[in-house]
């Protein structure tokens, strides 16, 4: 399983804190994004936004990395400090 979490405002926009998917459903971050948009088309505008940040196992990622069972992927909006 791959654990997906949605953080901050994105959680509210999607109406979901997170889900788990079978590792076979997504072998990469791009495949995962596509899969998430297929299972809930309402999420597409948020998941595919160029502003959304992604972390793989608590590390920011900017490229299409491979995924494996046990990974955690977090999607979240840009954050600013005060």
C-alpha positions as CSV (number, residue, x, y, z in Angstrom):
1,X,0.0,0.0,0.0
2,X,1.0,3.6,-0.6
3,X,-0.3,6.1,1.9
4,X,-1.5,9.4,0.5
5,X,-2.1,12.4,2.8
6,X,-3.6,15.8,2.0
7,X,-2.5,18.7,4.2
8,X,-3.6,22.2,5.1
9,X,-6.2,23.9,2.9
10,X,-6.0,21.1,0.3
11,X,-7.5,18.7,2.8
12,X,-10.5,21.0,3.1
13,X,-10.8,21.5,-0.7
14,X,-10.8,17.7,-1.3
15,X,-12.9,16.8,1.7
16,X,-10.5,14.1,2.5
17,X,-7.5,13.7,4.9
18,X,-5.9,10.9,2.9
19,X,-6.3,7.5,1.4
20,X,-4.3,4.3,0.8
21,X,-3.9,2.8,-2.6
22,X,-2.4,-0.4,-3.8
23,X,1.2,0.0,-5.0
24,X,0.2,-1.6,-8.3
25,X,-2.1,1.3,-9.1
26,X,0.7,3.8,-9.3
27,X,4.4,3.1,-9.9
28,X,5.3,6.8,-10.1
29,X,4.1,10.1,-8.7
30,X,2.7,11.1,-12.1
31,X,0.8,7.8,-12.3
32,X,-0.5,8.4,-8.7
33,X,-1.8,11.9,-9.6
34,X,-3.5,10.4,-12.7
35,X,-5.1,7.6,-10.6
36,X,-6.3,10.0,-7.9
37,X,-8.0,12.2,-10.6
38,X,-9.6,9.1,-12.1
39,X,-11.1,7.9,-8.8
40,X,-12.4,11.4,-7.9
41,X,-12.6,13.8,-10.9
42,X,-13.4,16.7,-8.6
43,X,-9.8,16.4,-7.3
44,X,-8.3,17.0,-10.7
45,X,-8.2,20.8,-10.5
46,X,-6.3,20.6,-7.2
47,X,-4.1,17.6,-7.7
48,X,-2.8,18.8,-11.1
49,X,-2.3,22.4,-10.0
50,X,1.3,23.5,-10.6
51,X,1.2,25.2,-7.2
52,X,0.7,22.0,-5.3
53,X,3.8,20.7,-3.5
54,X,4.6,17.0,-3.0
55,X,6.6,15.2,-0.4
56,X,7.7,11.6,-0.7
57,X,8.5,10.0,2.7
58,X,8.8,13.5,4.3
59,X,11.1,14.9,1.6
60,X,10.1,17.5,-0.9
61,X,10.2,16.2,-4.4
62,X,10.1,18.1,-7.7
63,X,10.4,15.3,-10.2
64,X,8.5,12.2,-11.2
65,X,9.9,9.6,-8.8
66,X,9.2,5.9,-8.6
67,X,6.9,4.7,-5.8
68,X,6.9,1.4,-3.9
69,X,4.8,-0.2,-1.2
70,X,5.2,1.5,2.1
71,X,5.8,4.9,0.7
72,X,3.9,8.0,2.0
73,X,3.1,10.8,-0.5
74,X,1.8,14.1,0.9
75,X,0.2,16.8,-1.3
76,X,-0.1,20.3,0.1
77,X,-0.4,23.9,-1.0
78,X,2.5,26.3,-0.8
79,X,3.2,27.6,2.6
80,X,4.4,31.0,3.8
81,X,5.9,32.1,7.0
82,X,5.0,35.2,9.0
